[in-house]
Amino acid sequence: MLEVYCDPCTVNSRKVLAGLDLLGTEYQFHHIDYFTGQHKTPDYLKEINPHGTVPAAIDGDLKITESNAILQYAADDSGSMYPKNAKQRCLVNRWLLWESSIWFPSCYIYLVEFVVKPLLKEEPDQSVIDAEAPKWHKHAAILDEQLSRTKWLAGDNLTIADIAVASPMHLHDAQHLPLEQYTHFTRWLKQIEALPEWQKTQTAVDKALLPGKAASTNGASTNGTVKTVNANFNYTKDVDKRTELYFYDSDAAKDIHEPGGDPHELAVTDGWSRADSFSVDKEGFSLHQIQTDFGDWESEESVREQFYPEVVDFLKGATGAKRVLVFDHTIRTKRNEAKKLTQETNTSQRAPVMLVHCDYTAESGPVRVRQLMKDEADELLSRRVAFFNVWKPLHHTVQERPLAMCDVSSAPMDDFFKLYLNYRDRVGENYVMRYSPNHKWWYFPKMTPSDVIILKTYDSETDGRARFVGHSAFEDPNSPPDAPLRESIEIRTIAFF
């Protein structure tokens, strides 16, 4: 059995432990305390690794002293993690060598300045970061370009190269690595961070290198590999009068029961560890990737003419719909917070909605189809019809007021009731939700502009599949004080099957 000597908090030790677990390699773990210098003791230098570094490994009379060499040795018969084909293996080896000679040294400078120095009560030297930044961005651009073409570094399959290249960034937030502009790169990094084998060592890393985070996680907690935060959700009490809003001035609006006003603190679970398993037909939402060159979000006309067709193609592929109508969109930013929720004009610009709701009801869905499809409505409504919202960040990673979804399997229809929306020319209907301690909330922290959530807000089928998903923005207790304002777009669609 392979004997592994390391301290899980170090970059290369974590690389080896995560890699061995992914490979399914049996090994005996020996903890070598890096911070007390156990790797520099005479016994360690003589018996384990004369270079005085961690990790190291021993298999019988073979001593292996480099992290990537340990992975290569363990992975030799692993199949796709380290392919036998010469060309494919060469691609993996290329990234392993690139990581150790180019990528690790560059990322390590950020680690020293922003993580190690604060641990030693020293101030980071910004001039050191400024000198390294052009080189780091050059390397990051190479990664981003590669990952714009492939799911993983060496192709369609996860390999030991992915684990190796991700490792120098294992504290990327604390390292202040400027990841935001690299959408393909950050998409890939999230895939790595969602691996249970990667998450397994996070506690050791936090405890050793981020003692403040380990002692107090700003409302966050971990349960095994599942991360949660506690946050308030704005529910609505169901009273003896109807719940409603007016979108114009009216005397009738003076004494109404408005939605919200019943906040409850609940756990919200980070969904990245099982991102591929969510389904619009089970939980009521799903996570996807979308690649677009469109960026003129300030122009309503451009959004409609150029981005709407992309959404149509995307939803057809994601849902299997035969036809998709995109009929509306809203750009949400905190800058619009001063606008009233009931403002009549410029409804395409709104603040994030801090209210547990769903956009349609069992009755208002078909009504909206008739309003939009007119003469075609009867024929279309004779088959399955579903409303989907497509939600994505715009210019940067979402760090404040993220979107959360209430798992439909935890929210029976009895938890929904109608909110009446009074306009000058019509009365619309949404659902709001009454509080239940059984509600299971999910979110995807730090979504990037290439990440997309599909929300199901109505489904004509009554065969047990999810029909209405409650959702809301919320104040994330982990948001940094200087987090950029959330900017997102919500595209409303009807899918015909």
N, C-alpha and C positions, 0 to 999 in steps of 0.2 A: 504493500500500500504506500502511496505517496505521502511523505511527511512534509508538511508545509509550515514554515516558520515566518510569521509576519505580525504586523500590528494593523488591524482592520481600518484604522483611521487614516493611514497613509494612502496616497494616490495609487501607487503600484500594488500595494497589498490588497486594496479593495478591488482593483482590476483582476487580480489572480483569484480571489475568493469568489467574486461574481462569475468569472469565467469558468472556474471549476464546477460551480453549482449548475451553471447552464449546460455544461458538457455531461453532467451526471457522473463526474469522476469521484471515486471514493478516495478520501484523504484523511489524514490525521492532522488536526490543527494544533499548532504550538504558538501560544501568544508570546511575542517578543515586544516588550514595552519600549517603544521608540523614544518616548519622552524622558525615560530614566537612563537611556543609553545602553540598554541590555544588548543591543546589536553590536556594541563596541567592546564587550567584555572579552577577556582572553579565551574563555571556553567557546564562545560563539565564533570568534575569529578562527580558532583552530579546528573546531569540529563541524561548523556549519558553513560559514561564508567568510573567507579571508578578506573580502572587500569591505566587510562591515556594513552591509546594506540589508534592507528587507524589501521585498520578500526573498526567501530562498526555499529550495525544496530538495529533498533527498529521496531517491528511489534505489534502494540497495546500496551499491557502491557508486552510484551516479549522483553528483552534486550539481544543482542547477541554480545559477545566481542572478539571472535576469528575468524580470517579470514576463516579458513577451516570450522568452525561451521556455519558461514554465508552461505558458499557454500552448505554445506550439507542440511541446512534448506531450502534454495531456490530450491535445486535440487530434493527434496524428491519425487516429482511427475513428474520428467522430462523424465523418460524413460531411454534411453541408457546412458545419461550423468551421471546417478547415479542409476544403475540397481536395480530392486526390488529383483531379485534372490539373496538368501543369500550368496552363494559362490562368485558370481560376485561382489556383494556389498562389501564383505569382502576384495577382491583384491583392490578395490578402496580405502577403508578405510585404508588398510595397507600402501598404498603409501602416503595418506594424513598424517598419523602419522609419517611415515619415513621422509617426507619433513619437518615437523615442528620440529622434535626432532634431526635429523641427517643432512639432506641436507642443510636446511636454515642456521644453525649456521656455517657450513663449507664455503658455498658460501659467507656468510656475511663478513667473514674475508677479502676476496678479495675485496669486495665492500668498506669496511672501508679503507683499505690500499691504494687502487688505485683510488677511486672515492671521498670518503668523506674527507680524509686527504688533497688531493690537493685543494678541495674546501675551506678548512680551512687554506690553505697556509702552510701545514705541509708536510714533506717528508714521503713517505711510508717506513715502517720498513721491510726490506727484510727478516730479521730473523724470523719475525712472519709468513710470507708467507712460508718460508722454513720449519718451524715447522708444518704448517698445510698441506702442499702439499701431503705427503704420505697418510694422511687420505682422502683428497679430491679425490685423484686418486683411492683409494680403493672404495669410494662411486660411482665415475663416472664409474668404471669398472662394478659395479653391474647394473647400469642403462644401459650401453651398451650391456651387456649380455642379459638383459631382452628384449631390443629393437631389438636385432638380431633375436628374435623369434616372435615378435608381432609388428604390425604397431603402436599401441598406448600402453601405459603402462599396461592397463588392458585387452588388446585384440584387436579386430578389430575396435572398436568404440572409438571415442574421449570421455573422461570423465572429470569430475572435477579434477581428480587426475593429468591429464596431465597439466592442467592450474596451479595447485598448485606447481608441481615439477619444471615447467619451470620458475616460477616467481622469485626465488632467482638468476636466471641468466639473468634477463631482461636487464642488461648492460654488457653482457659477454665480449664484446671487451674491453670496458673501464676497466672492472674488471681484465683483463688479465687472464681469465680462460683458462687453457691449453686444449682446446677441440679437437685439430686436430687428435689425435690418435684414437678418439672414433667415428668411422664412422656411426654406427647405431644411436648413441646418437645425433650426429649433424644432421643427416637426419631427425630425429624426431623433433629436435628444429626448423629446418627450416619450418616444417609443422605448428608448433605453430606460428611462426613469420609471416607466410603467412595469418593467420586468420585476417580478417578485424577487428574483435572485439579486437584482441590483438594490432593491429596497431593503433587503435583509440586513445590510451593513450600515444603514443610514444612522441608526441610533448611536453606534460606536463613533461614527464620524462627528455627529453633532456634539456628543458628550466631550470628545477630546478637543475639537477645534472651534466649536461654537457653544461654549458653556452657557452663555446667556439664553440661547435658543433651547438648550436642553433643560434649563431650569424653568423657563417660562416661555411657552410657545404662542403667546398672544391669543389664547383661546383655542389653539389647535391641539389636537391629541392624536396619538397613533394607537391603533389596535391591530397588532401584528403588522401587516404590510398595508393596512387600510388607514388613510389619513382623513381626519375630520376637523371641521371648525364649528364652533357654536355661534349662531347668528340669529337675529330677530327677523321674523317674517310677519308681514302685516296682513292678518286675516280679517274677516268680516263676520260680525254677529248676525244671525238670522233672527229678525224681530217680527212683530206683528204687522208691520207695514212694509211695503215693497222697497227694495234697495234700488236707488236710481241716481242718475246724474243728468244735468241739463247742460247742453252745449250752446245755449243762447240765454239771454236775459229773459226771465219770466217770473211773475209773481208766484207761480206754482212751485218754483225752486226754493222758496224761502223756508219751508218746513218739511224737508225730506230726510230720509235715512240714507246717508252716503256710504260708499264702501270703505273698508279699512277700519282703523281705529281699534283693532284687537290684536296687538302684537304678542307673539310668543317666541321664546328662544328654543331653537331646535338644532340638532346636529346636522351638518351638511357634509356629505362624503365626497371626497376627491374621486372622480370616476375614471381617472387616467389608467389605473391598473387593470381595468376591464373595458377599456374604451371600445374595443371591437365587438363587444357582446350586446350592447344596447340596441333595442329594436323599437321602431315607432309602433309596432303592433303589440308589444309586450309592456315596456316601460313608458311608451308614449313619446320617446325621443331617441335620436341616434346621432352619433358623431362621425363626421366625414372630413375629407380633405378636398379643397377646390383650388385649382391653379388658374389664375386670371391675370391678364396684363392690364385690365381696366383699373383706372384710378381716379377718374373725374367725378368723385362722389358729391361734389358741391352742385353739380348740374343735374337737376331732375330729368331734363330731356335726355341727357347722355346716359343716365342710369337706365331709363326706360328703353332707349333705342339700342344700347350696346350691352348692358349687363343683363337685362331681363332675358334675352335669348339664351345667354349662357346658363341662367338658372333653369330655364325650361329643359335644356339638354341634361343638365346635372340631375334634376329631379326625376326625369324619365329613367335615367340609369340607376338612380338610388332606390326608386320605389316600384319600378315596373309599370308605371302609368302609361297609358296609350296617348294621352293628351294632357297638357298642362297649360293652365292660364295663369299668368302673373298679372295681378290687377292692382297692386298697391305696394308701397314701401314706406318705411319710416327710418330716418337716421336719428340715432339717439346719442346725445352727449350731455354731460353734466352742465355744459354751458347753457343749455336750454332749461335749466332748473327753474328759472324765474317764470317760465311760461306756465299758465294754468293748465291742468290736465284737460279742462273742458274748453280750451281755446278753440274757436271756430276756424280760424284761418291758419295757413301754413302748417297743416297737420303732419307734413312729412318731416318736420323737425321737432323732436320731442326730447325730454329728459328720460333717463331710465325709469321704468315704472316699478315703484316699491310697493306693489300690491299683489297678493296671490290671486291669480285670475286665469281664465282661459278665454280666448277671443270669440268663441261661438258657442251656441247652445244647440240642443237637438232640434229646436224649431228654427233658429236663425240661420243655420247652415243652408238648408234648402231655400229659404227666402233669399239669401244672398246669391245663390245660383240663379234663381229666377230673375233677380235684378240685373245680373251681369250677362246672362246667356239668352234671355228673352225667348225667342221662338224655339231655340234649341233645348230649352230647359227641361221640358217634359221627357223628351227622349233621353237626355243625359241622366236625369234623376231616376230613370228606370234601371240604371246599373249603379255600381258602386261609385261613390264620390267621396273624396277626402280633401280637407283643407290642411295645408302644411305651411308653417312659417319657416323660412330659411334665415338663420341668424349667424352673422359673422362679424368679427372685429374689422376695423377699417385700416388705420395707419400704423398701429403699434400693438404690442402685447397688452392684453387686458389685465390691469393690476388693481382696479378698484371697481366696485359695484358690478361684479360678474353676474351672469345669468344662472339661476338655479331652477331645477325641474323637480316636481313632486312625482315620484314613481307611481304610475297609474295602479300598479298592483297593491299599493298601500292606501289608495284613495278611492273608495267605492262611490258610486254616483250620489249616494245620500249626503256626501260631504260637499256637493256642489249645489248652488242655488243661483237664481237669476239676478243679474244686474241689468236694469233697464237704462238704455242710453237715449235720451230725448234730444233729437235734432229738430230743426225747424220743419223739415219735410218728412220725417219718418221717425220711428222708434226702433232702435236696434237692441240686441240682447248679447251680453257676455255672461259667462259664469264667474262668480266669485266663490270662495271656499270658506267653510267654517273650520275652526281649528280642530285637529285631532292629534293626540300624542303618537298615533300610529303612523303618521305621515313620514315617509322616507324621502329625504331630499338629496339630490346629486348636483355636482357642478364640476367644471373642468377649469381649474385655475391656470392662469397665464396662457389663455388661448391666443394664438397668433392670427394674422390675417388669412392664413391658408387653412385655418380650422373652421368648420361649419357645423352648427347644430341644426337638425331638422326637428321641429316640434309639430306634433299632430294636434290640431285644434278642433277638428270635427271628422267623424267617419260615419258614413251612412250604414255600414255593416253593424249588426247587433249580434254577432256570433261569438262574443266573448273577447275579441281583440280590444286593445286600447282604443278609446274613442276621443277622449278629451284629456289633455295634460295641463295641470296647473303649473304655473311658472311665475317667477318674480326675480327682479334684481335684488341684491342684498348688500349690506355693508360688510365686507370681508375684514375680519379683525387682523388678518395678516397683511393688509395693504400697507405699503410703506407710506410715510407722511408726505413724501414728495412724488407719489405715484402720478403719472400723467392721467388726465381725464379720460374716462372710457369713451371711445368712439366706436359705434357699431351700426350695422344696418340690419333691418328686419324686413324681409321680402315676404309678402303674403300671396299665397297661390291656391289654386284649386286643381286637384289631380282627378282625372277621369279614367276609369278602368274598364 
